[in-house]
Amino acid sequence: MKFVVTRASDLLGNKKPCKNAKKELINYKNGSDEEWTIEINTLEELINFSKEVGNNLVLSVDDNLELTIYDSYLE
């Protein structure tokens, strides 16, 4: 499955959030935008990704699946 991936410390996506992320055009209800994405297909891959980035992950399901690497406060 394809996830949009962001870091809490860089929500504008100026920097690559992780080593396997790729820029892709994502379609949303209100248009499209270029976002960082990552492919994760199994629970084992998700666990390994979490270990790789060394932070908690926040999963959001809106227009698309999104993983936020929680490396800074969002509140």
N, C-alpha and C positions, 0 to 999 in steps of 0.2 A: 504494500500500500504506500502511496505517496503522501508525505506529510510536509506541510509548510513548517519550517523550523526557524525559530528566532531565539535571541537571548534577551532576558529581562534588562540587561545592561545596555542593549543596543536594539531597541524595538523598531527603529527606523531602518534597520538592515544595512547599515553602512559597511559593516565588516562581515566576512564569512563566519557564520556561527559555529561551524564544526568542520572537520577535515573532508568529509564526504558530501558536503552540501553543494548543490548546483543551482544556478540562477535559472528560473523558468517563468514563463508567462502563465499566470493563474487567472482563470475566469471566475468572477464573483457575480452576484446578482446585480450589482450596480456598476459593472464594468470589469476591467481586467487590470492586473498589476504584475510587475516582475517581482518575484519572491524567491527566497532561498528554499530549496526542497531537499528532502532525503527520502530514500526508499527503505522501508522497514516492513518485512513480511511475516515475521514470527515473533512470538513472545521472547524467545531467546535472543533475537536480534535487538529487540527493544531493551532488554536487560543489559546486554553488552553495550549498547549505545549509552545508556544511563551511566554505566561504569566508566566508559570512555570519556564522557564530558565531565564527570566528577561532581555533578550537581543534581538536585531534584529536577524532575520534569513535570510540567503542567500540561495536560491534554485538554484541548478545546475542540468541540465539534460544532461548527457553525456552517458556513458555506463549504468549507473544506476541513480536513483533519489538520490540526495544528499542534505542534509540540513547542513549548516555550522552555528553554533551559533557564531554570530559576537561579541565576547567579547574582541577582541584585533584587532589592525590594521593588515591588510593583505598586504598593499602596501609596 
